Each structure stands twice: as structure tokens, then as C-alpha cells.
Amino acid sequence: MKLQTALKNLDIETVKEMEAMDSPELKKRVVEANQAMQQVSDELESNEAYQGLKESIKAVTAGKKEVDKRQKSVIAVCLAQLADKGE
């Protein structure tokens, strides 16, 4: 993530707190942030409603993925043929 994008996602107080931290504190904050993301991910994975929705999305999008895969292959072969013909 680019720094400018990251700064837009944070409030000024949080940025000021991090600017005031020394290296060990910053490293600790990185670890805490990663742990927070992992905790939320673990909670979602153990959530039955989330799992059900995730499976429903897979089922609904499977057809589109297959069509996209096939049509991208058609396009690739057509473009290769055109290139072979000098076009």
C-alpha cells in the first residue's frame, strides 16, 4: 500500500502517535496490527454464516469464471493467429 493511501485511511491522531514512536514501538505496533488482522480473519473463518455466504458466492460465480476463462482463451488464440498473419 502506498504511503499516501495509508495516510488517508488513518485519523490525524493515530498518525501523530506513530510519528512519536521510536523503532521498537513501531515494530511492536506492526506486530499488533498483523495480530488484529489475523484475529478478525480467524473469527470470520469460524463464523458459520460467513462460511455459508462464501460458499454461495463461489456457486454463483463459478459459471462466470468458467465463461471468462474460456473467452479469454479464445481471445488469446485469435490474437496469436492475427499476429502470425502479420496483423
Secondary structure, DSSP 8 states (H G I E B T S, - for coil): --HHHHHHTS-HHHHHHHHT--HHHHHHHHHHHHHHHHHHHHHHHT-HHHHHHHHHHHHHHHHHHHHHHHHHHHHHHHHHHHHHTT-
